[in-house]
Amino acid sequence: MKVVVDLNRCQGYAQCAFLAPDVFAMHGEEALLYDGQPDDTWRLDVLRAEAACPVKAITVEGTGAMWATEGAGVSDGG
Amino acid sequence: MAVDGSLERLRREGRIVVVGASLAGLRAAETLREEGFTGTLTMIGDEPYEPYDRPPLSKQVLLGRVPADHTALPRRRAIEAQWRLGVAATGLDLSAKRVALADGTSVEYDRLLIATGVRSRPWPNELEAGLDGVFVLRTRDDATRLRHRLKAGPSRVLVIGAGFTGSEIASVCRERDLPVTVAERGPTPLSGALGSVIGDVAAQLHHQHGVDLRCGVMVTGLEGDGAGRLRRAHFSDGGTVDAEVAVVALGATRNTEWLAGSGLAAGPRGIACDAGCRAFDVRGIVADDVFVAGDVARSPHPLFGYQFLSLEHWGNAVAQAAVAAHNMICRGEERRPHLWTPYFWSAQFGVNIKSVGVPNMADQIIVSQGSLGEHRFTAAYGYQGRVIAAVTFDQAKWLEFHQRQIEQAAPFPPPFTTVDRRAEGMRPVPAGFPDPSVPTHGPQVTVSGHSPTDQRVTFTPA
């Protein structure tokens, strides 16, 4: 699964670091470090973190049917 | 401009080409599909990778917390694109509406989006740049190589340039317990972006964390050993430092060379475009079918005196891409302006640094909350009596308020009292930006000799 955090929006509430500590970690008081491609083991934790972020800064890519069409055609990268 | 029938046809079965498969290119592609474009979408990128995120490269990737290939950007939706990755665009024929590619093929378009971004400025001396141990940091591959070398535990790392990237690299080195020297031409780190008042705070962070910070000097030469490995660096003040690794962090160059001769207003400062992201041609007339977004774009911002801003900001790439994509496939009166207020962040030495507005337009600064000495504060920047920017160190929550202040042209110094205001924040002081007439980076080249046949070019770093 792929994750990205808009760190312009992030205000250091640290909800994600509480809910998915294997993926998100505070670095100092406010700065956030995270793994952009965490193992699917943490999927539920990451989705909880995404939902709990007070400023909605976390984007998670789904792995459901919507993505199945991607890769048709000359897709050597997507 | 398209009349309705042809616009409908464009949206249904047109060909849109996006040159640049990074953050801006990807977000533009998503917006195009989101807004109902069902034609052919071609994504061209010179790197072999799907779009990835760059900010983590100088932070968690170099720290060794995540590998560089864990930075692929999540898709917000399927984009059903034809991907041409690992092949650079080499030319643009505006009248034939065709992009030439490095593999000799070409792609025709009805609408083109240029999002080719920037690349890191290399060390100007090619021989020295080629020494084993000399790095730049911009791409995923750069990060992988540098991470590998830092992991090997070099005796000392030299960082050339103390802007945001250079400072973040120095911070990572200290966190990995590597000895690091930082050479900066300006009076303090970050002085070009934030001024020397805040730059002094950044310098304190360097010192506190054991960085050998040298300001007001330039690196005049990199010296290798017999095997072509970096051994030593020479400074303009006569000093030297022995280092196995040097990271050149001297800013970026815009990827516009491939547009030379195309007729677009493209140069070293980017591609000029209107606030609706339509590219200007060399005559200053907008090209209806060519749009620009991200780091490579230069667009006028009404909030900042219609100054053409080119911003190497993550959030700008996202916002501008969405506006460009929308405008590419809508009627003229439905076009939107790109009025994004500049926003960026950096994390170094455990401190979260954020900025809104355009600090380097300012002449004065006031610490409105907290204290510089505590490295936790909010500073507002003033320009001709109005708030033009704000910077926070570990006080990100206040930035949104300051964004509104900037957008409403609030007076400077702020007339209201704030919580946690200290004595040092009672009156504004000069922000300490470098004189814009003095170059801050890049080599100076001089020509000597008496006759044209005798002319020599001399590289003068200091």
Interface residues (C-beta under 8 A of the other chain):
Chain A: M1 K2 V3 V4 D6 L7 N8 C10 Q11 G12 H27 G28 E29 E30 A31 L32 L33 Y34 D35 G36 Q37 T59 V60 E61 M66 W67 T69 E70 A72 G73 V74 S75 D76 G77 G78
Chain B: A21 M43 G45 P48 Y49 E50 D53 P55 P56 K59 Q60 L63 R65 V66 D69 H70 T71 A72 L73 P74 R75 R76 R77 A78 I79 E80 A81 Q82 W83 R84 L85 G86 W314 G315 V318 Y343 F344 W345 A347 F349 G350 V351 N352 K354 R376 D394 Q395 A396 K397 L399
